[in-house]
Amino acid sequence: MKRRTFLQATAGAALLPGALFAQDKYPSKPITWISPYGAGGSADSRARQVGKLMSQILGQPIIIDNKVGAGGNIGTEAIARAKPDGYTIGMGNFAPLAVNHALFKKINFDPVNDIVPIMLIEKGPLILTVRADSPFKTVADIVKAAKASPGKLSYGSGGIGGTHHLSGALFEHVAGIDMIHAPYKSGSAAATDLLGGQVQMMFEQMYVAVPGVQSGKTRAIAVTSKTRSPILPNVPTMAESGFPTFEVLNWQGIVGPKGLPADIVKMLNAAGNKALQDKDLRQKMLDQGNEIAGGTPEQFAALIKAEMPKWGKVVKDAKIEPE
């Protein structure tokens, strides 16, 4: 029998699925991580921090690509439309995955069917803040004043449909009060006018609000998580303040496009969970008042499915429309 040469043997083996996979083991080239928000923001910063650690674990560079606009819809659609080979993943954020389906008349992706959850990174509560010289010291004080003068008190936000706005809309709904929503181009612009007295209150991201509270420029009235924050242990929750169903957490995690193979999802999930064990990263997240998440793809999927109807109802009840 004629003996095959080494090249003939290896060429034949390369046609076998197992051998092909072994030669092209994932990941074998750089991974693109799409962030639906601008450079320097919280989503972008966290993507870079987690992406750097995951690239070390996976042995390939992870390149952050900011695709901004339409409340996060543009970047999220780019994730949904990407080739499901594991080389394009992205940040899945609260607004485009749980709110925008109700807020916008049309979005070009289905948050449930076009997006594959990989791992939840974190949840972040907000703080209801007022100026340090405000007469309001409790949630009850605000509710009493709002009921006495409907449509007079105002709350600032970084724009229509964001967590600042939705927190205020939910507060109005559960408390049965009528306030003025004052949307700004950014959260920092709203915070500036809060200090200037142009608006009376604001639900602000904890990592942004804490410095002002600690410096005495603002007063923290309540936190929107179910439990008190270890950063501000003396500040009650909205639930403790008389509204047991009130909870708002701004969350974000890693997602991929529909059709992403289960073994790649598993590998990325494992790398993401390992990255979250990094001491420096954990300290940064905790210092910002965030809850470190991690866990399985199924747990992240369950969160998205639970949040969608909740915020869809808030948007509908408050008659919120995009700018």
C-alpha positions as CSV (number, residue, x, y, z in Angstrom):
1,M,0.0,0.0,0.0
2,K,1.3,3.4,-0.9
3,R,2.3,5.4,2.2
4,R,0.8,9.0,2.4
5,T,3.2,11.8,2.9
6,F,3.1,14.0,6.0
7,L,1.6,16.9,4.0
8,Q,-1.2,14.7,2.6
9,A,-2.0,13.4,6.0
10,T,-2.2,16.8,7.6
11,A,-4.2,18.2,4.7
12,G,-6.7,15.4,5.1
13,A,-6.9,15.9,8.9
14,A,-7.5,19.6,8.4
15,L,-10.8,18.8,6.7
16,L,-12.1,17.2,9.9
17,P,-14.2,19.5,12.1
18,G,-12.3,18.7,15.2
19,A,-9.0,19.4,13.6
20,L,-10.2,22.6,12.0
21,F,-11.5,23.9,15.4
22,A,-8.1,23.0,16.9
23,Q,-6.3,25.1,14.3
24,D,-8.6,28.0,14.7
25,K,-9.4,28.0,18.4
26,Y,-11.5,30.9,19.6
27,P,-10.4,33.6,20.1
28,S,-7.7,33.7,17.4
29,K,-7.8,37.4,16.6
30,P,-8.9,40.7,18.3
31,I,-12.4,41.1,19.6
32,T,-14.4,44.3,19.1
33,W,-16.5,45.5,22.1
34,I,-19.2,48.0,21.0
35,S,-20.2,50.6,23.6
36,P,-23.5,52.4,22.8
37,Y,-22.4,55.5,24.7
38,G,-19.7,58.1,24.3
39,A,-16.0,57.9,25.4
40,G,-15.4,58.9,29.0
41,G,-18.9,58.0,30.2
42,S,-19.6,55.3,32.8
43,A,-20.5,52.6,30.1
44,D,-17.3,53.4,28.1
45,S,-15.1,53.4,31.2
46,R,-16.4,50.1,32.5
47,A,-16.1,48.5,29.1
48,R,-12.5,49.5,28.9
49,Q,-11.8,48.3,32.5
50,V,-13.5,44.9,32.0
51,G,-12.3,44.5,28.4
52,K,-8.7,45.0,29.5
53,L,-8.9,42.2,32.0
54,M,-10.8,39.9,29.7
55,S,-8.3,40.4,27.0
56,Q,-5.6,39.2,29.3
57,I,-7.6,36.2,30.2
58,L,-8.5,35.3,26.6
59,G,-5.1,36.1,25.2
60,Q,-6.4,38.5,22.5
61,P,-6.9,42.3,22.4
62,I,-10.4,43.7,23.0
63,I,-10.9,46.9,21.1
64,I,-13.6,49.4,22.3
65,D,-15.8,50.9,19.5
66,N,-18.1,53.7,20.6
67,K,-21.2,53.8,18.4
68,V,-23.4,56.5,20.0
69,G,-26.8,57.9,19.4
70,A,-30.6,57.4,19.8
71,G,-30.5,56.6,23.5
72,G,-28.1,53.7,22.9
73,N,-30.1,52.2,20.1
74,I,-27.5,52.7,17.4
75,G,-24.7,50.8,19.2
76,T,-27.1,48.1,20.4
77,E,-28.4,47.6,16.9
78,A,-24.8,47.2,15.7
79,I,-24.3,44.4,18.3
80,A,-27.5,42.7,17.2
81,R,-26.5,42.9,13.5
82,A,-22.9,41.7,14.0
83,K,-21.7,38.3,12.7
84,P,-22.3,35.8,15.5
85,D,-18.7,34.5,15.6
86,G,-17.7,35.9,19.0
87,Y,-15.5,38.7,17.5
88,T,-18.1,41.4,18.0
89,I,-19.7,41.8,21.5
90,G,-20.8,44.8,23.4
91,M,-22.2,46.5,26.4
92,G,-25.9,45.9,27.0
93,N,-27.4,48.8,28.9
94,F,-30.5,49.4,30.9
95,A,-32.1,51.9,28.4
96,P,-31.8,50.1,25.1
97,L,-32.6,46.7,26.5
98,A,-35.4,47.5,28.9
99,V,-36.8,51.0,28.1
100,N,-36.4,52.0,24.5
101,H,-38.8,49.4,23.1
102,A,-41.6,51.4,24.8
103,L,-40.1,54.9,24.4
104,F,-39.3,54.9,20.7
105,K,-41.9,54.3,18.0
106,K,-39.5,52.0,16.2
107,I,-36.2,50.3,17.1
108,N,-34.4,48.0,14.7
109,F,-33.7,45.2,17.0
110,D,-35.6,43.0,19.5
111,P,-33.9,43.2,23.0
112,V,-35.0,39.6,23.7
113,N,-34.7,37.8,20.4
114,D,-31.8,39.6,18.7
115,I,-29.5,40.0,21.7
116,V,-27.7,37.2,23.5
117,P,-27.0,38.0,27.2
118,I,-23.5,36.9,28.3
119,M,-23.0,38.3,31.8
120,L,-24.4,41.1,33.9
121,I,-21.5,43.3,35.1
122,E,-23.1,45.6,37.7
123,K,-26.2,47.4,39.0
124,G,-26.1,51.0,40.2
125,P,-28.6,52.7,42.4
126,L,-29.5,56.4,42.2
127,I,-29.9,59.0,45.0
128,L,-32.7,61.5,45.4
129,T,-30.8,64.7,46.1
130,V,-31.7,68.3,46.9
131,R,-29.6,71.4,47.7
132,A,-28.0,71.4,51.1
133,D,-30.2,74.5,52.1
134,S,-33.4,72.9,50.8
135,P,-36.3,72.7,53.2
136,F,-36.8,69.0,52.2
137,K,-35.2,66.5,54.5
138,T,-37.3,63.5,53.8
139,V,-39.3,62.0,50.9
140,A,-42.4,62.7,53.0
141,D,-41.5,66.4,52.9
142,I,-41.3,66.4,49.1
143,V,-44.6,64.5,48.7
144,K,-46.4,66.9,51.1
145,A,-45.1,70.0,49.3
146,A,-45.9,68.5,45.8
147,K,-49.5,67.7,46.9
148,A,-49.9,71.2,48.3
149,S,-48.7,72.8,45.1
150,P,-49.3,70.4,42.1
151,G,-47.1,71.1,39.1
152,K,-44.8,73.5,40.9
153,L,-41.8,71.4,42.1
154,S,-39.3,70.3,39.5
155,Y,-36.7,67.6,39.0
156,G,-33.8,67.6,36.7
157,S,-32.5,64.9,34.4
158,G,-29.8,64.2,31.8
159,G,-32.5,63.7,29.1
160,I,-35.8,62.1,28.3
161,G,-36.0,58.4,29.0
162,G,-32.8,58.0,31.0
163,T,-32.7,56.7,34.6
164,H,-32.8,60.2,36.0
165,H,-36.1,60.9,34.2
166,L,-37.6,57.4,34.8
167,S,-36.9,57.6,38.5
168,G,-38.7,60.9,38.7
169,A,-41.6,59.6,36.7
170,L,-41.9,56.5,38.8
171,F,-41.8,58.6,41.9
172,E,-44.7,60.8,40.6
173,H,-46.7,57.7,39.8
174,V,-46.3,55.8,43.1
175,A,-46.6,58.9,45.2
176,G,-49.6,60.3,43.3
177,I,-48.0,63.7,42.8
178,D,-47.5,66.0,39.8
179,M,-44.1,67.6,39.3
180,I,-42.3,69.3,36.4
181,H,-39.6,67.3,34.5
182,A,-36.7,69.5,33.4
183,P,-34.6,67.5,30.9
184,Y,-31.0,68.7,30.2
185,K,-28.4,67.8,27.6
186,S,-26.5,65.9,30.3
187,G,-26.7,64.8,33.9
188,S,-23.9,67.2,34.8
189,A,-25.9,70.1,33.4
190,A,-28.9,69.1,35.5
191,A,-26.7,68.8,38.6
192,T,-25.4,72.3,38.0
193,D,-28.9,73.8,37.9
194,L,-29.8,71.8,41.0
195,L,-27.0,73.6,42.8
196,G,-28.2,76.9,41.3
197,G,-31.7,76.4,42.5
198,Q,-33.3,76.2,39.0
199,V,-34.7,72.7,39.9
200,Q,-35.6,71.5,43.4
201,M,-34.4,67.9,43.2
202,M,-32.7,65.2,41.1
203,F,-32.4,61.4,41.0
204,E,-28.6,61.2,40.3
205,Q,-26.3,58.3,39.7
206,M,-24.6,57.5,43.0
207,Y,-21.1,57.8,41.8
208,V,-21.8,61.3,40.6
209,A,-23.9,62.4,43.6
210,V,-21.7,61.1,46.5
211,P,-19.0,63.8,46.2
212,G,-21.6,66.6,46.4
213,V,-23.2,65.0,49.4
214,Q,-20.0,64.4,51.2
215,S,-18.8,67.9,50.5
216,G,-22.0,69.4,51.9
217,K,-23.3,70.9,48.7
218,T,-26.2,68.6,48.4
219,R,-28.4,66.5,50.7
220,A,-29.2,62.9,50.1
221,I,-32.9,62.2,50.7
222,A,-33.1,58.5,49.7
223,V,-31.4,55.8,47.7
224,T,-33.3,53.8,45.0
225,S,-31.9,50.3,45.8
226,K,-33.8,47.8,48.0
227,T,-31.1,48.1,50.7
228,R,-29.0,51.0,52.0
229,S,-25.7,51.8,50.4
230,P,-22.6,51.1,52.5
231,I,-21.2,54.4,51.2
232,L,-24.1,56.4,52.7
233,P,-25.4,54.1,55.4
234,N,-27.5,56.8,57.1
235,V,-29.5,57.5,53.9
236,P,-32.8,55.5,53.8
237,T,-34.1,53.7,50.8
238,M,-37.2,54.8,49.0
239,A,-38.9,51.6,50.3
240,E,-38.1,52.7,53.9
241,S,-39.4,56.1,53.0
242,G,-42.9,54.8,52.4
243,F,-42.8,53.3,48.9
244,P,-42.0,49.6,49.2
245,T,-42.2,48.8,45.5
246,F,-39.8,51.6,44.4
247,E,-36.6,50.3,43.1
248,V,-34.4,51.7,40.3
249,L,-31.0,50.2,39.3
250,N,-29.1,51.3,36.3
251,W,-27.4,48.1,35.1
252,Q,-25.1,47.0,32.3
253,G,-23.5,43.8,31.1
254,I,-21.9,42.0,28.2
255,V,-24.1,40.9,25.3
256,G,-23.6,39.5,21.8
257,P,-25.7,38.9,18.6
258,K,-28.3,36.3,18.0
259,G,-26.8,33.0,17.0
260,L,-23.7,33.3,19.1
261,P,-22.5,29.7,19.7
262,A,-23.1,28.4,23.2
263,D,-19.5,27.4,23.7
264,I,-18.4,30.9,22.9
265,V,-21.0,32.4,25.3
266,K,-19.7,30.1,28.0
267,M,-16.1,31.1,27.4
268,L,-16.9,34.8,27.4
269,N,-19.0,34.4,30.5
270,A,-16.2,32.6,32.3
271,A,-13.7,35.3,31.3
272,G,-16.1,38.0,32.4
273,N,-16.7,36.4,35.8
274,K,-13.0,36.0,36.3
275,A,-12.4,39.7,35.4
276,L,-14.9,40.7,38.1
277,Q,-12.7,39.0,40.7
278,D,-9.9,41.6,40.1
279,K,-9.4,43.5,43.4
280,D,-8.8,46.9,41.8
281,L,-11.8,46.7,39.5
282,R,-14.0,45.6,42.4
283,Q,-12.9,48.5,44.5
284,K,-13.6,51.0,41.7
285,M,-17.1,49.6,41.4
286,L,-17.8,49.5,45.1
287,D,-16.4,53.1,45.5
288,Q,-19.0,54.2,43.0
289,G,-21.8,52.6,45.1
290,N,-22.4,49.9,42.5
291,E,-23.4,46.3,43.1
292,I,-21.0,43.8,41.6
293,A,-22.9,41.2,39.6
294,G,-21.5,38.4,37.4
295,G,-23.4,35.2,37.2
296,T,-24.8,33.2,34.3
297,P,-26.2,34.3,31.0
298,E,-29.6,32.9,32.1
299,Q,-29.6,35.2,35.1
300,F,-28.9,38.3,32.9
301,A,-31.6,37.2,30.5
302,A,-34.1,36.9,33.3
303,L,-33.3,40.5,34.5
304,I,-33.9,41.9,31.0
305,K,-37.2,40.1,30.7
306,A,-38.3,41.3,34.1
307,E,-37.3,44.9,33.5
308,M,-38.9,45.4,30.1
309,P,-42.6,45.3,31.2
310,K,-41.9,47.3,34.4
311,W,-40.3,50.3,32.5
312,G,-42.7,49.9,29.6
313,K,-45.5,50.6,32.0
314,V,-43.8,53.6,33.5
315,V,-43.2,55.1,30.0
316,K,-46.8,54.5,29.0
317,D,-48.3,55.8,32.3
318,A,-46.2,58.9,32.2
319,K,-46.8,59.4,28.5
320,I,-43.0,59.8,27.9
321,E,-41.9,60.4,24.4
322,P,-38.4,60.7,23.0
323,E,-36.9,64.1,22.1
